[in-house]
Amino acid sequence: MSWVLKGPAQRFEPREWFAGPDVVELALAGDIGAVRYVEPRPLVCTAARTPLRRAPDGAAEAVSELLFGEGFAIAEVRGGFALGRCLHDRYIGWVDFAALALPGADPAHRITARRAPVFAAASIKAAVRHELPFGARVAGQMEGDFLALTGGGFVHRRHLEAAPKNRFAAAAIFAGAPYLWGGRSPDGIDCSGLVQQALSVEGIALRRDTDLQREQGEPVKFAAREAGDLLFWPGHVGLLLADDMLCHANAHWMAVVTEPLAAVIARQSDAAEPVVRRFT
């Protein structure tokens, strides 16, 4: 089979596309020439949370995180790690292949508690097998007050039904969570992971990194900012609350905190006004 390039080379964001030099996905066959093209294969995460790394090495930098039940389309396997794309935000990285499996039943439910215990039986007195973090996707059948998970274990319906109604309530779930570069769960989260998770409860799909997120939304003048807006600095983002308070995961406090916006601006080396984006 031969391919004909459509025209001048285009730039495809390498954090979201398999665009070479070693791996080029089949969808780009008309745009990027390659000796071999791959068709990413969808799998699903079976660990409560597992790092998405920059390289196929357990000591490599974690750039994001997959949560239980989230999809991951792989393009290559090397040294026990799979190169793939997160299906919730298209972000690309390497994941421990042992944490992945073929997709099963559609994960129709989402964990809405900060952490949900997975019981060995349909009883709150049963042994706890493990816990699943906020945002994990699960499938199963309801049995009274419990969801019997596909693959085993039981989650109480209260940990599936009491969903936060808006971005403010979702961000509050992460209050005090430790700062963790690449994290996306209450066990550890970074600034872009926090706003991504917070806005997801309103059906808003943010990209993974701050520079990518800043390309989304509606530009707003700093003076016209209001609660619910996202405020961006180089490499950082936070959610503006009422009374000019900012909720953000940050390395200064090494935690998710809410503090006056003026204090955050004062810590910036150039004291520049942040870029404001509105998502509705």
VEXDREN-415401 format. One line per field, with one value per residue: residue in one letter; residue number from 0; x, y, z of N, C-alpha, C in turn. Coordinates in Angstrom, 2 decimals, decimal comma. Each point is the difference from the previous one (the first is absolute). Layout:
residu c(A:...)
num c(NUM:...)
n.px c(X:...)
n.py c(Y:...)
n.pz c(Z:...)
ca.px c(X:...)
ca.py c(Y:...)
ca.pz c(Z:...)
c.px c(X:...)
c.py c(Y:...)
c.pz c(Z:...)
//
This chain:
residu c(M:S:W:V:L:K:G:P:A:Q:R:F:E:P:R:E:W:F:A:G:P:D:V:V:E:L:A:L:A:G:D:I:G:A:V:R:Y:V:E:P:R:P:L:V:C:T:A:A:R:T:P:L:R:R:A:P:D:G:A:A:E:A:V:S:E:L:L:F:G:E:G:F:A:I:A:E:V:R:G:G:F:A:L:G:R:C:L:H:D:R:Y:I:G:W:V:D:F:A:A:L:A:L:P:G:A:D:P:A:H:R:I:T:A:R:R:A:P:V:F:A:A:A:S:I:K:A:A:V:R:H:E:L:P:F:G:A:R:V:A:G:Q:M:E:G:D:F:L:A:L:T:G:G:G:F:V:H:R:R:H:L:E:A:A:P:K:N:R:F:A:A:A:A:I:F:A:G:A:P:Y:L:W:G:G:R:S:P:D:G:I:D:C:S:G:L:V:Q:Q:A:L:S:V:E:G:I:A:L:R:R:D:T:D:L:Q:R:E:Q:G:E:P:V:K:F:A:A:R:E:A:G:D:L:L:F:W:P:G:H:V:G:L:L:L:A:D:D:M:L:C:H:A:N:A:H:W:M:A:V:V:T:E:P:L:A:A:V:I:A:R:Q:S:D:A:A:E:P:V:V:R:R:F:T)
num c(0:1:2:3:4:5:6:7:8:9:10:11:12:13:14:15:16:17:18:19:20:21:22:23:24:25:26:27:28:29:30:31:32:33:34:35:36:37:38:39:40:41:42:43:44:45:46:47:48:49:50:51:52:53:54:55:56:57:58:59:60:61:62:63:64:65:66:67:68:69:70:71:72:73:74:75:76:77:78:79:80:81:82:83:84:85:86:87:88:89:90:91:92:93:94:95:96:97:98:99:100:101:102:103:104:105:106:107:108:109:110:111:112:113:114:115:116:117:118:119:120:121:122:123:124:125:126:127:128:129:130:131:132:133:134:135:136:137:138:139:140:141:142:143:144:145:146:147:148:149:150:151:152:153:154:155:156:157:158:159:160:161:162:163:164:165:166:167:168:169:170:171:172:173:174:175:176:177:178:179:180:181:182:183:184:185:186:187:188:189:190:191:192:193:194:195:196:197:198:199:200:201:202:203:204:205:206:207:208:209:210:211:212:213:214:215:216:217:218:219:220:221:222:223:224:225:226:227:228:229:230:231:232:233:234:235:236:237:238:239:240:241:242:243:244:245:246:247:248:249:250:251:252:253:254:255:256:257:258:259:260:261:262:263:264:265:266:267:268:269:270:271:272:273:274:275:276:277:278:279)
n.px c(0,85:-0,36:0,68:-0,89:1,09:-0,77:1,16:0,30:1,13:-0,85:-0,21:0,24:-0,78:1,31:-0,60:-0,55:1,08:-0,15:0,94:0,61:1,30:-0,20:-1,01:-0,65:-1,07:-0,79:-0,63:1,33:-0,40:-1,03:0,49:0,37:1,14:-0,15:0,98:-0,43:-1,27:-0,51:-0,84:-0,08:0,34:-1,33:0,56:-0,01:0,05:0,77:0,92:-0,04:1,30:0,43:1,31:-0,13:0,99:1,05:0,48:0,34:-0,10:0,02:1,21:-0,67:0,07:-0,88:-0,66:-0,63:-1,28:-0,07:-1,33:-0,42:-0,07:1,04:-0,38:0,79:0,19:0,51:1,24:0,60:0,66:0,64:0,71:-1,16:0,22:-1,18:0,33:-0,72:-1,28:-0,07:-1,05:0,24:1,30:0,21:0,33:1,23:0,26:0,87:-0,68:0,12:0,46:0,54:-0,09:0,14:-1,21:-0,50:-0,68:-0,78:-0,85:-0,90:1,02:-1,24:0,77:-0,04:1,17:-0,89:0,37:0,59:-0,38:-0,16:-0,33:0,75:-1,23:0,37:-0,99:-1,27:0,95:-0,41:-0,31:-0,12:0,94:0,90:-0,28:-0,52:0,53:-1,04:0,76:-0,30:-1,01:0,27:0,12:-1,25:-0,05:-1,27:-0,58:-1,06:0,41:-1,24:0,73:0,33:1,08:-0,44:1,27:0,06:0,32:-1,09:-0,63:-0,26:-0,68:-0,06:-1,30:0,16:0,92:-1,19:-0,91:0,75:-0,28:1,18:-0,75:1,13:0,76:-0,78:-1,10:0,30:0,37:-1,11:-0,34:0,77:-0,76:1,20:-0,40:0,94:0,92:-0,34:1,20:-0,91:-0,30:-1,00:0,48:-0,93:0,62:-0,18:0,14:0,09:0,48:0,54:0,47:0,20:0,35:0,78:0,29:0,24:0,50:0,59:-0,32:0,41:0,69:0,92:0,47:0,80:0,93:1,17:0,79:0,58:1,08:-0,37:-0,21:1,08:0,12:-0,61:-1,31:-0,70:0,78:0,47:-0,31:1,20:-0,28:-0,35:1,02:-0,44:-0,67:0,81:0,63:0,78:0,96:0,70:1,06:1,20:-0,53:-1,01:-0,98:-1,02:-0,91:-0,54:-0,03:-1,07:-0,17:0,26:-0,55:1,18:-0,61:1,11:0,47:0,88:1,18:-0,57:-1,28:0,35:-1,05:-1,24:0,09:-0,71:0,43:0,23:-0,67:-0,16:-0,14:-0,78:-0,61:-0,02:-0,29:-0,67:1,06:-0,89:-0,77:0,13:-0,94:-0,78:0,09:-1,13:-0,55:-1,09:-0,52:-0,92)
n.py c(-1,19:1,02:1,02:0,94:0,76:0,65:0,31:1,28:-0,33:-0,60:0,85:-1,18:0,46:-0,15:0,85:0,16:-0,03:-1,21:0,92:-1,08:-0,23:-0,65:0,72:-0,36:0,62:-1,02:0,67:0,00:-1,14:0,82:0,15:-1,17:0,06:-1,31:-0,76:0,26:-0,31:0,56:-0,93:1,08:-0,87:0,14:0,38:-0,56:1,01:-0,92:0,95:0,17:0,12:0,42:0,27:1,10:-0,71:0,80:-1,05:-1,08:0,66:-0,91:0,46:-0,09:1,26:0,17:-0,09:-1,12:-0,35:-1,31:0,10:-0,77:-0,85:0,84:0,41:-0,88:0,72:-1,24:0,47:-0,25:-1,13:0,49:-1,08:-0,55:0,98:0,60:0,36:0,97:0,15:0,87:-0,78:0,40:0,09:-1,19:0,09:0,12:-1,26:-0,41:-1,14:-0,42:-0,87:-0,36:1,33:-0,65:0,05:-1,04:0,88:0,21:-0,14:0,75:0,80:-0,35:-0,36:1,07:-0,22:0,36:-1,01:0,63:-1,00:-1,05:-0,54:-0,97:-0,38:-0,98:0,57:-0,20:0,47:1,00:-1,20:-0,18:-0,89:0,95:-0,26:1,16:1,13:0,65:0,80:1,22:-0,18:-1,03:-0,77:-0,35:-1,32:-0,32:-0,78:0,80:-0,18:0,47:0,21:-1,07:0,47:-1,16:0,24:0,29:-1,24:0,30:-0,11:0,79:0,95:0,72:-0,01:0,28:-0,87:-0,23:0,26:0,22:0,20:0,63:1,04:0,52:0,84:0,84:-0,73:-0,18:1,28:0,19:-1,00:0,81:0,71:0,55:-0,42:-0,93:0,93:-0,47:0,22:0,29:0,28:-0,88:-0,37:-0,21:-1,07:0,87:1,32:0,37:1,19:-0,50:-0,98:0,94:0,95:-0,94:-0,49:1,23:0,36:-1,18:0,40:1,04:-1,09:0,73:-0,28:0,15:0,59:-0,63:0,66:0,86:-0,20:-1,28:0,01:0,77:-0,98:-0,51:-0,07:0,91:0,78:0,34:1,30:0,20:1,23:-0,82:-0,48:-1,24:-0,34:-1,04:1,16:-0,37:0,10:0,46:-0,60:0,36:-1,14:0,84:-0,58:0,81:-0,39:1,07:0,28:0,06:1,31:-0,27:-1,16:-0,58:-1,00:-0,53:-0,96:0,12:0,20:1,21:-0,39:-0,53:0,70:-0,48:1,29:0,74:1,00:1,20:0,40:1,05:-0,99:-0,62:1,11:0,30:-1,32:0,49:-0,47:0,01:-0,61:-0,75:0,68:-0,89:-0,98:0,54:-1,18:0,14:-0,96:-0,04)
n.pz c(0,00:-0,76:0,51:-0,20:0,22:0,89:0,54:0,25:0,65:0,83:0,99:0,49:0,98:0,30:0,83:-1,24:-0,78:-0,53:0,02:0,49:-0,24:1,16:0,49:-1,10:0,48:-0,27:0,96:0,16:-0,56:-0,14:1,25:0,52:-0,70:-0,09:0,48:1,25:-0,16:1,10:0,38:0,80:0,97:0,15:1,15:1,22:0,85:0,59:0,09:1,32:-0,11:-1,17:0,16:-0,68:-0,51:0,08:0,64:-0,72:1,16:0,98:-0,35:-1,15:-0,40:0,99:-1,15:0,36:0,05:-0,06:0,02:0,96:-1,01:0,02:-1,21:-0,66:-1,10:-0,10:-0,22:1,18:0,12:1,07:0,29:-0,26:-0,89:0,04:-1,23:0,54:-0,33:0,99:0,12:1,24:-0,31:-0,61:1,27:-0,50:0,33:0,90:-0,03:1,26:-0,89:1,16:-0,10:-1,17:-0,56:-0,66:-0,73:1,05:1,00:-0,59:0,40:0,29:1,02:0,79:0,58:0,95:0,80:1,00:0,77:-0,78:1,18:-0,45:0,37:0,79:0,70:-0,25:0,76:0,76:0,50:-1,30:-0,24:0,10:-1,27:-0,38:-0,39:-0,48:-0,75:0,39:-0,83:0,82:-1,07:0,31:-0,14:-0,13:0,92:0,15:1,25:0,13:1,10:-0,69:-0,61:-0,52:0,23:-1,28:0,24:0,76:1,18:1,04:-0,66:1,12:-0,18:1,29:-0,30:-0,56:0,92:1,07:-1,26:-0,01:0,30:0,46:-0,70:0,70:-0,06:-1,29:-0,15:0,72:-0,82:-0,71:0,82:0,10:-1,19:0,14:-0,19:-1,20:-0,50:-0,91:1,27:0,17:1,19:0,95:-0,48:-0,98:-0,15:-1,28:-0,37:-1,11:0,79:0,93:-0,86:-0,54:1,21:0,43:-1,17:0,20:1,23:-0,72:-0,30:0,62:-1,19:1,04:-0,72:-0,12:-0,82:0,82:-0,77:0,07:1,30:0,00:-0,91:1,07:-0,01:0,65:-0,76:1,18:0,02:0,51:-0,37:-1,00:0,68:0,10:1,06:-0,06:-0,16:-1,02:0,90:-1,04:0,51:-0,41:-0,46:0,16:0,72:0,21:0,89:-0,58:1,31:0,78:0,04:-1,28:0,33:0,09:-0,63:0,50:-0,78:0,98:-0,55:0,15:0,04:-1,17:-0,37:0,02:-0,26:0,84:-0,76:0,55:-1,06:0,78:0,90:-0,88:-0,38:1,29:-0,05:-1,04:-0,64:-0,99:0,92:-1,09:-0,62:0,57:-0,88:-0,42:0,29:-0,75:0,75:-0,96)
ca.px c(-0,85:0,78:-0,67:0,32:-0,08:-1,00:0,58:1,09:-0,05:-0,69:0,51:-0,95:0,47:0,53:-0,59:-1,34:0,00:1,14:0,41:1,39:0,55:-0,02:-1,38:-0,96:-1,28:-0,58:-0,85:0,83:0,69:-0,03:0,68:1,38:0,55:0,65:0,19:-1,04:-1,03:-0,64:-1,38:-0,05:-0,95:-0,55:0,01:-0,58:0,83:-0,53:0,56:-0,73:0,65:1,33:0,62:0,28:1,38:0,58:0,82:-0,32:0,91:-0,68:0,59:-0,19:-0,93:-1,43:-0,57:-1,44:-0,40:-1,21:-0,79:-0,70:-1,11:0,20:0,52:1,36:0,23:1,44:0,59:1,27:0,37:1,46:0,54:-1,04:-0,78:-0,78:-0,16:-1,40:-0,71:-1,15:-1,20:-0,78:0,56:0,91:1,38:0,81:1,11:0,28:-0,66:0,33:-0,92:-0,71:-1,15:-0,98:-0,70:-0,98:-1,25:-1,12:-1,27:0,12:0,03:-1,09:-0,04:1,21:0,17:-0,22:0,59:1,44:0,48:-1,08:0,47:-0,55:-0,21:0,04:-1,39:-0,96:-0,22:0,96:0,86:0,88:1,39:0,25:1,06:0,83:-0,80:0,04:-0,04:-0,95:0,21:0,16:-1,18:-0,30:-1,16:-0,56:-1,44:-0,43:-0,58:-0,38:0,74:1,36:0,30:0,89:0,91:0,50:1,36:0,02:-0,03:-1,26:0,10:-1,28:-0,62:0,23:1,29:-0,20:-1,15:0,11:0,93:0,05:-0,86:0,71:1,46:0,40:-0,17:0,99:1,32:0,02:0,33:1,45:0,59:1,03:0,70:1,41:0,41:0,77:0,18:-0,62:-1,11:-1,38:-0,90:0,15:1,24:1,06:-0,51:0,68:-0,92:-0,85:-0,84:-1,09:-1,05:-0,56:-0,97:-1,09:-0,91:-0,56:-1,33:-0,95:0,07:0,99:1,21:1,24:1,22:0,72:0,99:-0,50:0,10:-1,05:-1,28:-0,11:-0,49:-1,43:-0,80:-0,22:0,88:-0,67:0,94:0,24:-0,89:-1,37:-0,02:-1,06:0,10:-0,16:1,02:1,32:1,06:1,22:1,34:0,86:0,16:-0,87:-1,40:-0,85:-1,43:-0,41:-1,22:-0,57:0,82:1,37:0,80:0,46:0,21:1,01:1,04:1,22:1,23:0,37:-0,57:0,02:-1,36:-1,12:-0,40:-0,75:0,63:-0,31:0,67:1,07:1,19:0,59:0,63:1,18:1,10:0,55:1,23:-0,21:-1,28:-0,84:-1,41:-0,22:-0,90:-1,31:-0,84:-1,33:-0,53:-1,42)
ca.py c(1,19:1,23:1,17:1,26:1,09:0,98:1,31:0,37:-0,63:0,71:-0,28:-0,68:0,07:-1,33:-0,49:-0,47:-0,78:-0,84:0,65:-0,28:-0,61:-1,47:-0,51:0,88:-0,70:-0,18:1,15:1,06:-0,53:0,95:1,23:-0,25:-1,20:-0,92:-1,36:-0,84:0,69:-0,83:0,29:-0,17:-1,02:0,45:-0,83:0,70:-0,04:-0,88:0,43:1,13:1,14:-0,39:1,15:0,09:0,47:0,60:-1,02:-1,35:-0,26:0,26:1,15:1,18:1,02:-0,20:1,19:-0,01:-1,17:-0,70:-0,50:-1,25:0,04:0,93:-0,63:0,33:-0,63:-0,20:-0,05:-0,72:-0,58:-0,11:-0,19:-0,06:1,24:0,24:1,37:0,14:1,27:0,00:0,28:1,10:1,31:-0,19:0,18:-1,15:-0,34:-1,42:-0,57:-1,38:-0,84:-0,88:0,72:0,13:-1,22:0,22:0,58:-0,90:0,71:1,46:0,57:0,98:0,72:0,72:0,20:1,41:0,26:0,25:-1,37:-0,96:-1,35:-1,12:-1,05:-1,38:-0,45:1,10:0,38:1,00:-0,65:-0,95:0,43:0,94:-0,50:1,13:1,21:0,63:1,45:0,83:0,02:-1,35:-0,49:-1,38:-0,66:-1,08:-0,07:0,39:-1,02:0,75:1,24:-0,16:-0,35:-1,16:0,37:-0,99:-0,34:-0,28:1,10:0,74:1,41:0,49:0,93:1,39:0,44:0,14:0,85:1,34:0,71:1,46:0,63:0,99:0,00:0,42:-1,16:-1,01:0,44:-0,13:-1,39:-0,14:0,90:-0,60:-1,10:0,34:0,34:-1,05:0,25:-1,03:-0,66:0,35:-0,57:0,59:-0,48:0,84:0,65:1,23:1,12:-0,23:-1,15:0,45:0,70:-0,97:-0,81:0,85:0,37:-1,20:-0,31:0,80:-0,47:0,79:-0,83:0,76:-0,71:-0,39:0,94:1,37:0,73:-0,52:0,46:1,44:0,20:-0,25:0,98:1,35:0,98:1,01:0,96:-0,25:0,85:-0,51:-1,37:-0,34:-1,35:-1,05:0,16:-0,57:0,99:-0,66:0,56:-0,98:-1,26:-0,13:0,36:-0,15:0,27:1,17:-0,14:1,28:0,90:0,01:-1,08:-0,94:-1,40:-0,54:-0,93:0,75:-0,48:0,88:-0,63:-1,45:-0,48:0,77:1,00:1,18:1,18:1,22:0,14:0,99:-0,66:-0,82:0,93:0,58:-0,97:-0,11:0,79:1,24:0,55:0,23:-0,42:-1,28:-0,11:-0,48:-0,71:-0,33:-1,25:-0,10)
ca.pz c(0,00:-0,05:0,55:-0,64:0,95:-0,42:-0,27:0,90:1,32:1,04:1,33:0,86:1,38:0,34:1,25:-0,28:-1,25:-0,34:-1,24:-0,33:-1,21:0,00:-0,06:-0,66:-0,02:-1,32:-0,33:-0,56:-1,18:-1,11:0,39:0,40:-0,62:0,92:-0,51:0,61:0,75:1,02:0,36:1,45:0,48:1,29:1,20:1,13:1,20:1,05:1,28:0,57:-0,67:-0,46:-0,67:-1,43:0,06:-1,21:-0,67:0,47:1,11:1,26:0,66:-0,86:0,48:-0,20:-0,64:0,29:0,76:-0,39:1,10:-0,26:-0,95:-1,11:-1,20:-0,41:-1,31:-0,08:-1,33:0,04:1,29:0,08:1,33:1,03:0,00:-1,20:-0,46:-0,40:0,13:0,91:-0,80:0,56:-0,36:-1,13:0,41:-0,36:0,87:0,22:1,17:0,32:-0,77:0,92:0,53:-1,07:-0,42:-1,05:0,51:0,29:-0,01:-0,03:1,35:0,01:1,27:0,37:1,43:0,32:1,32:-0,05:-0,17:0,20:0,32:-0,76:0,99:-0,48:-0,07:-0,01:1,39:0,46:0,99:-0,70:-0,18:-1,10:-0,90:-0,36:-0,18:-1,31:0,17:-0,73:-1,45:-0,56:-0,74:0,38:-0,63:0,82:0,17:1,32:0,88:1,19:0,18:-0,51:-1,38:-0,12:-1,08:-0,95:0,42:1,42:0,95:0,12:0,35:0,48:-0,96:0,43:-0,54:-1,45:-0,29:0,56:-0,88:0,14:-1,01:-0,81:0,11:1,34:0,88:-0,39:0,48:1,46:0,32:-0,01:0,99:0,83:-0,68:-0,23:-1,36:-0,66:-1,44:-0,82:0,68:-0,35:0,99:1,33:0,61:-0,52:-1,22:-0,37:-0,25:-1,17:0,31:0,86:-0,75:-0,94:0,73:0,48:-1,08:-0,63:0,54:-0,78:-1,38:-0,74:-0,20:-0,11:-0,37:1,21:0,51:0,11:-1,26:-0,88:0,56:-0,23:-1,36:0,02:0,72:-0,52:0,64:0,83:0,58:1,42:0,80:-0,12:0,54:0,94:0,56:-1,00:-1,04:0,23:-0,10:-0,45:-0,03:-0,68:0,73:1,17:-0,19:1,18:-0,15:0,77:0,79:0,40:0,82:-0,52:0,58:-1,03:0,37:-0,92:0,46:-0,27:0,62:1,11:1,20:-0,25:0,29:-0,56:0,98:-0,44:0,61:-0,76:-1,28:0,14:0,56:-1,07:-0,94:0,66:-0,02:-1,34:-0,09:-0,75:0,45:-1,17:0,11:-0,66:-1,15:0,48:-0,96:0,54:-0,54:0,36)
c.px c(0,88:-0,84:0,47:-0,15:-0,89:0,62:1,12:-0,19:-0,72:0,63:-1,11:0,59:0,47:-0,52:-1,37:-0,11:1,23:0,50:1,48:0,97:-0,10:-1,39:-0,90:-1,32:-0,63:-0,84:0,79:0,72:0,03:0,74:1,47:0,47:0,71:0,16:-1,12:-0,98:-0,63:-1,44:-0,12:-1,14:-0,53:0,07:-0,61:0,90:-0,67:0,61:-0,83:0,51:1,39:0,61:0,09:1,37:0,50:0,78:-0,35:0,96:-0,73:0,54:-0,19:-1,04:-1,44:-0,60:-1,51:-0,28:-1,28:-0,70:-0,75:-1,17:0,16:0,65:1,36:0,28:1,50:0,46:1,27:0,20:1,52:0,43:-1,03:-0,84:-0,71:-0,06:-1,43:-0,54:-1,18:-1,25:-0,83:0,56:1,05:1,47:0,79:1,13:0,13:-0,60:0,48:-1,03:-0,83:-1,24:-1,13:-0,63:-0,92:-1,28:-1,05:-1,30:0,23:-0,02:-1,00:-0,05:1,34:0,06:-0,10:0,48:1,48:0,75:-1,16:0,59:-0,69:-0,07:0,04:-1,39:-0,91:-0,40:1,05:0,92:0,98:1,42:0,12:1,18:1,00:-0,92:0,15:-0,15:-1,15:0,34:0,21:-1,30:-0,22:-1,25:-0,49:-1,51:-0,36:-0,64:-0,32:0,76:1,41:0,02:0,96:0,88:0,30:1,46:0,13:0,04:-1,31:0,28:-1,38:-0,54:0,22:1,31:-0,03:-1,03:0,17:1,00:0,01:-0,74:0,74:1,50:0,48:-0,09:1,03:1,38:0,12:0,34:1,51:0,69:1,00:0,75:1,45:0,25:0,86:0,06:-0,57:-1,21:-1,37:-1,01:0,17:1,23:1,20:-0,42:0,81:-1,03:-0,92:-0,89:-1,20:-1,10:-0,63:-1,07:-1,20:-1,00:-0,64:-1,41:-1,08:0,03:0,97:1,30:1,20:1,14:0,88:0,93:-0,51:0,07:-1,06:-1,38:-0,23:-0,46:-1,51:-0,73:-0,07:0,95:-0,81:1,07:0,13:-0,97:-1,44:-0,13:-1,17:0,17:-0,33:1,00:1,27:1,04:1,33:1,22:0,87:0,20:-0,92:-1,42:-0,75:-1,44:-0,37:-1,32:-0,54:1,01:1,48:0,91:0,34:0,18:0,99:0,90:1,34:1,18:0,48:-0,47:0,05:-1,35:-1,00:-0,48:-0,90:0,57:-0,33:0,80:1,17:1,28:0,71:0,74:1,29:1,19:0,62:1,18:-0,19:-1,33:-0,95:-1,43:-0,16:-0,89:-1,28:-0,73:-1,30:-0,54:-1,45:-0,65)
c.py c(1,23:1,16:1,24:1,11:1,10:1,35:0,29:-0,62:0,90:-0,34:-0,63:-0,04:-1,38:-0,55:-0,61:-0,85:-0,89:0,46:-0,14:0,52:-1,52:-0,58:1,04:-0,76:0,04:1,20:1,14:-0,43:0,97:1,29:-0,19:-1,30:-0,86:-1,35:-0,90:0,87:-0,96:0,44:-0,24:-0,94:0,39:-1,08:0,83:-0,17:-0,84:0,29:1,16:1,30:-0,44:1,15:-0,17:0,66:0,52:-1,03:-1,37:-0,47:0,37:1,18:1,29:0,94:-0,38:1,29:0,08:-1,30:-0,58:-0,49:-1,26:0,21:0,96:-0,71:0,51:-0,78:-0,12:-0,13:-0,84:-0,55:-0,21:-0,15:0,00:1,25:0,16:1,49:0,15:1,39:-0,17:0,40:1,15:1,37:-0,06:0,09:-1,29:-0,21:-1,51:-0,47:-1,43:-0,91:-0,91:0,67:0,14:-1,35:0,34:0,59:-1,07:0,76:1,51:0,54:1,14:0,84:0,65:0,16:1,50:0,36:0,31:-1,31:-0,93:-1,36:-1,03:-1,18:-1,38:-0,60:1,21:0,37:1,02:-0,57:-0,99:0,57:0,92:-0,52:1,09:1,21:0,53:1,51:0,66:-0,02:-1,36:-0,45:-1,47:-0,50:-1,10:0,06:0,38:-1,18:0,68:1,32:-0,04:-0,25:-1,16:0,22:-1,17:-0,28:-0,21:1,23:0,76:1,42:0,49:1,07:1,45:0,55:0,12:1,07:1,45:0,84:1,50:0,66:0,95:-0,05:0,38:-1,17:-1,08:0,39:-0,18:-1,41:-0,19:0,88:-0,74:-1,14:0,39:0,37:-1,11:0,29:-1,17:-0,66:0,50:-0,52:0,71:-0,52:0,83:0,57:1,24:1,04:-0,25:-1,21:0,40:0,67:-0,93:-0,84:0,84:0,31:-1,21:-0,31:0,82:-0,39:0,78:-0,80:0,91:-0,89:-0,13:1,08:1,43:0,77:-0,46:0,48:1,48:0,32:-0,21:1,15:1,35:0,98:1,06:0,95:-0,25:0,79:-0,51:-1,42:-0,20:-1,44:-1,04:0,09:-0,76:1,09:-0,71:0,90:-0,97:-1,24:-0,17:0,46:-0,21:0,36:1,16:-0,27:1,39:0,78:-0,04:-0,98:-0,99:-1,38:-0,58:-1,00:0,65:-0,52:0,89:-0,60:-1,52:-0,64:0,79:0,95:1,04:1,19:1,23:0,06:0,97:-0,62:-0,83:0,90:0,55:-0,96:-0,16:0,93:1,32:0,67:0,28:-0,46:-1,36:0,12:-0,65:-0,68:-0,41:-1,23:-0,13:-1,15)
c.pz c(0,00:0,52:-0,73:1,03:-0,56:-0,35:0,97:1,38:1,01:1,34:0,83:1,41:0,46:1,32:-0,23:-1,27:-0,06:-1,36:-0,29:1,04:-0,05:-0,18:-0,64:-0,11:-1,39:-0,43:-0,65:-1,27:-1,16:0,29:0,32:-0,64:1,04:-0,66:0,50:0,77:1,01:0,21:1,51:0,43:1,37:1,07:1,13:1,21:1,08:1,36:0,53:-0,61:-0,40:-0,79:-1,51:-0,10:-1,35:-0,82:0,57:1,08:1,28:0,77:-0,80:0,61:-0,30:-0,55:0,18:0,75:-0,58:1,25:-0,42:-0,97:-1,15:-1,17:-0,38:-1,28:-0,23:-1,45:-0,05:1,41:0,00:1,46:1,11:0,13:-1,34:-0,30:-0,50:0,25:0,96:-0,78:0,56:-0,40:-1,10:0,39:-0,17:1,00:0,14:1,32:0,19:-0,67:0,91:0,59:-1,01:-0,32:-1,15:0,59:0,25:-0,12:0,05:1,42:0,14:1,27:0,27:1,51:0,28:1,40:-0,17:-0,18:0,31:0,36:-0,89:0,97:-0,64:-0,14:0,08:1,43:0,42:1,06:-0,64:-0,10:-1,20:-0,82:-0,34:-0,11:-1,43:0,18:-0,75:-1,48:-0,63:-0,64:0,31:-0,72:0,93:0,04:1,43:0,72:1,31:0,05:-0,60:-1,50:0,04:-1,22:-0,91:0,37:1,49:0,88:-0,06:0,45:0,43:-0,95:0,39:-0,56:-1,52:-0,32:0,44:-0,78:0,29:-1,16:-0,92:0,29:1,40:0,98:-0,33:0,50:1,51:0,43:0,14:1,04:0,87:-0,64:-0,24:-1,46:-0,55:-1,48:-0,80:0,62:-0,42:1,03:1,34:0,75:-0,44:-1,33:-0,29:-0,44:-1,18:0,19:0,84:-0,81:-1,03:0,68:0,44:-1,11:-0,66:0,51:-0,69:-1,48:-0,86:-0,05:-0,19:-0,46:1,25:0,58:-0,04:-1,33:-1,00:0,47:-0,31:-1,42:-0,10:0,70:-0,68:0,71:0,75:0,54:1,50:0,88:-0,01:0,56:0,97:0,47:-1,07:-1,13:0,39:-0,23:-0,25:0,16:-0,80:0,87:1,19:-0,33:1,31:-0,34:0,90:0,70:0,32:0,85:-0,39:0,73:-1,12:0,61:-0,99:0,71:-0,33:0,80:1,13:1,32:-0,08:0,33:-0,82:1,08:-0,65:0,74:-0,84:-1,31:0,09:0,54:-1,06:-0,98:0,60:-0,03:-1,38:-0,14:-0,73:0,36:-1,16:0,27:-0,71:-1,22:0,50:-1,16:0,70:-0,73:0,47:-0,76)
//
